[in-house]
Each structure stands twice: as C-alpha cells, then as structure tokens.
Amino acid sequence: MDRFDRLWLTNPTLAYADWQAREAAGADRRPFSARSIVQHEAMFERFRRHLFVADVTLATFGSDHIEAFWLAPEASGYTSATRMRYLKLLDRLCRHLVAIGLRQGNPAEKLVRDGQWPQDDPLPIFLPEDADARLQAHVQPHAGDDLPTLRSRAIVAFFLGTGVTVAEGRAAQVADLHPAAMPPYLRVPAHGARVTRTVHLDSFAVPILSAWLERRASLPYSGDLVFSLKASGMPITETSLGKIVRAALETIAFEAEDMSPRVLRNTFCRRQLLAGRSSEDVSKQLGLVSSRTCDRIAATIE
C-alpha cells in the first residue's frame, strides 16, 4: 500500500480528492468535469461524516450503513435519482478500495444492480404562492424575539429570499450581505466550478436580515460568517439548518416529502419565474450552468 493508499485511513477527504484528480472517471472512462468533481467531493464528505458518526470506516462499512444514510436528516429528502448518484459514487469508490486491498468486498454493488434510475424526473417540491406568502410573513422580525428565534427567522428568510444552496448559505460572510444597499443584494463568491454572482434580495427578506445583522454586531460572535456557531465561529451544520427550515414549514402548516432548504431554493426560483424572468436569467442567479431545473419548475406554472 503506497502513501496515497494510506491516505484513505488517515485522511479520507484528502484521499478522495487526490483519487478524483488522478484516476476517477465515469462509465465512459472520460475524466469528470470540474463541476462534477466538486459535487462528488461534497457527496463523499456527507457520507464520510455519516460513517464517522456511526463509528465505522471506509474499510468496514456495509450495505446497512448505506441504507441508514438515507434516514439521516441531510439525506432523508433525497430523490431516487440522487440516491442512485450516491450509489454509483459508492460503487466506484468501493471497487477502487477493493483493488488497493483496503476492502474485501463492495457493499454498494448489489444496491446499484437492484436500483433503477427514475423514468421521469420527480416533480420539484416548492411552496405554492399562498404558502410562500405565509412563510414570508412568518420570517418578519417581531418585537421581543429572543436571539435563537431571530436567528431562525433570518436563516429561513435568507434561503427563501436568495435561493442559494445550503453550502453557499453556510459559507456566506457578513461582508457579502448588503440589505441596506439599493437594491439590496448578496454577493456569492466563486466556488468550485461556479463563478462569482450577485443575487438581489427579495424585499420581504430585508427587514429580518437587517435586524439580524444589527443584533449580531452587538454580540461577541467569532468569525465573519453571517450565521455561525457563537463560540467557535464555525458554520452551522447542515443538520441544524434542515431542522430550522423544517420547523418553519411546519409552523405555516406546509407538509411535503422534502422539507429541506431545497424547497426554499425551488420556491425562490418559481417566484422569479412568476415575476416574468426567463429560465436562463433565473438559472444564472441560482448559479446553474443549464436552465433544466428552471424549465422543470416553469412547467408547473399555468
């Protein structure tokens, strides 16, 4: 086992990134695109954290740990297509780990063989216009809001009013959020294959985000993130963000198979389309290369 192979035991995240750069390829043996590599590394990191919590390693996890992953808060809303992408990724990974002698078997092999790609894309989940209006009202600042409540309202308004991804929301810095500008905007720095973009805040999000930044400035927060763990300045976990969004959706009596921040991103997209913007323009605001996602959501508008 060479030094690169030993990385799988000492630093799995670095080992996966190294493997992607040196060897990993798709079914046609063509190297993955830069964007695919970024997505794959994020997917691997989520699964690695799941294994860490379960106290198992890349050398010892089994098919039961893969099945348990779908029940985790960050994965419970995954579509069948997303699950198949994970299974294909884990199948490639395990075949490599078997080849270098780190594993004896491939627990993803049978799951991939038994799984099927969906014949049709699932209908995107979003808030209907009346539910969107209720959530916009819910996230307005209220006199007497304590710190956790104000922060939760601000977090929901942030995703609902910008359409950014969870990763972008976790990384957002105070210096990039400008609710007092004319017009108000969020600067989303370049990351991975995505270029820097400017997202104009929807007006309903301005009062609560202004109130949050004002309250935040008076507190001994560490770091530059808009939303961080107070003591360490580290980003809020995806699990915590998911719980905050789910609680807000339950408060306005909205129920769906997916209750994650993805619903807010889809809702933002649909709201822009309803306002008359083109799928191409909205796709750019969402940081998407193609307009496929926006086209699917546009198809829900009569």
C-alpha positions in Angstrom: 0.0 0.0 0.0 1.7 3.3 -1.1 1.4 6.6 0.6 -1.6 7.6 -1.5 -3.5 4.5 -0.5 -2.7 5.0 3.2 -4.4 8.4 3.0 -7.7 6.5 2.9 -7.1 5.5 6.5 -5.5 8.8 7.8 -7.3 11.5 5.8 -10.2 10.1 3.7 -11.2 13.6 2.5 -7.8 14.3 1.0 -7.5 10.8 -0.3 -10.8 11.1 -2.2 -9.8 14.5 -3.7 -6.5 13.0 -4.8 -8.1 10.0 -6.3 -10.6 12.1 -8.2 -7.8 14.2 -9.6 -5.5 11.3 -10.5 -7.7 8.4 -11.5 -11.5 8.6 -11.2 -13.6 8.6 -14.3 -17.1 8.0 -15.5 -18.6 4.9 -17.1 -17.2 6.0 -20.5 -13.7 6.4 -18.9 -13.7 10.1 -19.6 -12.5 12.3 -16.7 -15.2 14.0 -14.7 -15.8 17.7 -15.3 -14.7 20.3 -12.7 -18.2 20.7 -11.5 -18.8 17.0 -11.2 -15.6 16.7 -9.2 -16.8 19.4 -6.8 -20.2 17.7 -6.5 -18.7 14.3 -5.9 -16.4 15.5 -3.2 -19.3 17.2 -1.4 -21.3 13.9 -1.6 -18.4 11.9 -0.4 -17.9 14.3 2.6 -21.5 13.9 3.6 -21.2 10.1 3.5 -17.9 10.2 5.4 -19.4 12.2 8.2 -22.2 9.7 8.4 -19.7 6.9 8.8 -17.8 8.9 11.4 -21.0 9.3 13.5 -21.7 5.6 13.1 -18.1 4.8 14.2 -17.2 2.8 11.1 -14.5 3.4 8.5 -14.3 3.2 4.7 -12.7 -0.2 5.3 -15.5 -1.6 7.4 -18.9 0.0 6.4 -21.5 -2.3 4.9 -24.8 -2.0 3.0 -26.6 -1.5 6.2 -24.7 1.8 6.7 -25.7 2.9 3.2 -29.3 2.2 3.9 -29.1 4.0 7.2 -27.6 7.1 5.4 -31.0 7.6 3.6 -32.6 8.1 7.1 -30.1 10.8 8.2 -31.6 14.3 8.3 -29.4 15.6 5.5 -30.3 12.7 3.2 -33.9 12.0 4.1 -35.2 14.2 1.3 -33.1 12.8 -1.5 -34.9 11.8 -4.6 -34.5 8.4 -6.2 -32.2 9.9 -8.8 -30.0 11.5 -6.1 -29.8 8.1 -4.3 -28.7 6.4 -7.5 -26.0 9.0 -7.9 -24.7 8.3 -4.4 -24.8 4.5 -5.1 -22.9 4.9 -8.3 -20.3 7.0 -6.5 -20.0 4.5 -3.6 -19.8 1.6 -6.1 -16.8 3.3 -7.9 -15.2 4.1 -4.6 -15.6 0.6 -3.2 -14.3 -1.1 -6.4 -11.2 1.1 -6.0 -10.8 0.3 -2.3 -11.0 -3.4 -3.1 -8.4 -3.0 -5.9 -5.9 -1.5 -3.5 -6.6 -4.1 -0.8 -8.3 -1.8 1.7 -11.6 -3.7 1.5 -12.7 -7.3 0.9 -16.0 -6.6 -0.7 -18.2 -3.9 -2.3 -21.4 -3.3 -0.3 -22.8 -0.9 -3.0 -22.6 -3.4 -5.8 -25.9 -5.2 -5.2 -27.7 -1.9 -4.3 -26.6 -0.4 -7.6 -27.6 -3.5 -9.5 -31.1 -3.6 -7.9 -31.6 0.1 -8.1 -33.2 1.9 -11.1 -32.9 5.4 -12.4 -36.4 7.0 -12.4 -38.1 7.0 -15.7 -39.3 10.6 -15.2 -37.9 13.4 -13.2 -39.9 13.9 -10.0 -42.0 17.0 -9.7 -39.9 19.7 -8.0 -41.2 20.5 -4.5 -41.9 24.2 -3.8 -44.2 26.3 -1.8 -47.5 27.3 -3.5 -48.0 31.0 -3.7 -50.2 31.2 -0.6 -47.7 29.1 1.5 -44.9 31.3 0.2 -46.8 34.4 1.4 -47.4 32.8 4.8 -43.7 31.9 5.2 -42.7 35.4 4.2 -44.9 36.8 6.9 -43.6 34.3 9.4 -40.0 35.4 8.9 -40.6 39.1 9.7 -38.9 40.4 12.9 -41.2 40.5 15.9 -40.8 42.7 19.0 -39.5 40.5 21.8 -37.8 37.9 19.6 -35.1 36.2 21.6 -31.8 35.5 19.9 -32.5 31.9 18.7 -35.9 32.9 17.3 -34.5 36.0 15.5 -31.6 33.9 14.0 -34.0 31.1 12.9 -36.3 33.7 11.1 -33.2 35.2 9.5 -31.9 31.9 8.3 -35.2 30.9 6.7 -35.6 34.4 5.1 -32.0 34.1 3.8 -32.6 30.9 1.8 -36.2 31.9 0.8 -35.0 35.4 -0.3 -31.8 34.4 -2.2 -32.2 30.9 -3.5 -28.7 30.0 -2.6 -27.6 26.4 -1.8 -27.1 25.1 1.7 -23.3 25.2 1.1 -23.4 28.8 -0.1 -25.6 29.8 2.9 -23.2 28.2 5.4 -20.2 30.0 3.8 -21.9 33.4 3.4 -20.0 36.2 5.1 -21.3 39.4 6.6 -19.2 41.5 4.2 -21.1 40.0 1.3 -24.6 40.6 2.6 -26.0 44.2 1.9 -29.6 44.5 2.9 -29.3 48.3 3.1 -28.0 48.7 -0.5 -30.2 50.0 -3.3 -31.1 47.4 -4.4 -30.3 45.0 -1.6 -28.0 42.2 -2.6 -25.9 39.2 -1.6 -22.5 38.6 -3.3 -21.9 34.8 -3.7 -18.2 34.3 -4.2 -16.9 31.8 -6.8 -16.5 28.3 -5.6 -15.8 25.1 -7.4 -17.0 25.5 -11.0 -19.3 28.4 -10.1 -18.3 31.9 -10.9 -19.0 34.9 -8.5 -22.5 36.1 -8.8 -24.8 38.8 -7.3 -28.2 37.9 -6.0 -30.7 40.6 -5.4 -32.6 40.1 -2.1 -36.3 39.8 -2.3 -37.8 42.7 -0.4 -39.5 40.6 2.3 -36.1 39.4 3.5 -34.6 42.8 4.1 -36.2 43.7 7.5 -35.3 40.4 9.2 -31.7 40.3 7.7 -31.2 43.9 8.7 -32.4 43.1 12.2 -30.2 40.0 12.4 -27.0 41.9 11.3 -27.8 44.6 13.8 -28.3 42.1 16.7 -25.3 40.1 15.6 -23.0 43.2 15.6 -23.8 43.6 19.3 -22.8 40.1 20.3 -19.4 38.5 20.8 -19.5 36.4 17.7 -16.3 35.0 16.4 -15.5 34.9 12.7 -17.0 36.6 9.6 -19.9 34.2 8.8 -23.5 35.6 8.6 -24.6 32.5 10.6 -22.1 30.8 12.8 -21.8 28.8 15.9 -21.3 31.5 18.5 -18.4 30.1 20.4 -16.2 28.8 17.6 -17.2 30.8 14.6 -17.7 27.6 12.6 -20.5 27.3 10.1 -23.9 25.9 11.3 -24.3 22.3 10.4 -26.5 21.2 7.5 -28.5 19.2 10.0 -29.2 22.2 12.1 -30.2 24.3 9.1 -32.5 21.5 8.0 -34.2 21.4 11.4 -34.7 25.2 11.4 -36.3 25.1 7.9 -38.5 22.1 8.7 -39.8 23.8 11.9 -40.7 27.0 10.0 -42.5 25.0 7.3 -44.4 23.1 10.0 -45.4 26.4 11.6 -47.1 27.5 8.4 -48.8 24.1 8.0 -46.8 23.0 4.9 -46.1 19.3 4.6 -44.2 17.5 1.8 -41.8 14.6 1.3 -38.9 17.1 1.2 -38.9 19.8 4.0 -35.3 20.9 3.5 -33.8 24.2 2.3 -34.0 22.8 -1.2 -37.8 23.6 -1.1 -36.9 27.3 -0.4 -34.5 27.4 -3.3 -37.1 25.9 -5.6 -39.7 28.4 -4.3 -37.3 31.3 -4.9 -36.8 30.0 -8.5 -40.5 29.8 -9.1 -41.2 33.2 -7.6 -38.7 34.8 -10.1 -40.3 32.9 -13.0 -43.8 34.1 -11.9 -42.4 37.7 -11.9 -41.6 37.2 -15.6 -37.9 36.4 -15.6 -36.6 33.9 -18.1 -35.4 30.5 -17.2 -31.9 31.4 -18.5 -31.7 34.5 -16.2 -33.0 32.7 -13.1 -30.6 29.8 -13.8 -27.7 32.3 -13.7 -28.9 33.8 -10.5 -29.1 30.3 -9.0 -25.5 29.6 -10.2 -26.7 26.8 -12.6 -24.9 26.1 -15.9 -28.1 24.9 -17.7 -31.7 26.0 -17.4 -33.0 22.4 -17.0 -34.0 22.9 -13.3 -35.8 26.2 -14.0 -37.5 24.7 -17.1 -39.0 21.9 -14.9 -40.2 24.4 -12.3 -41.5 26.7 -15.1 -43.6 23.8 -16.3 -45.6 24.0 -13.1 -46.8 27.5 -13.8 -50.1 27.7 -15.8 
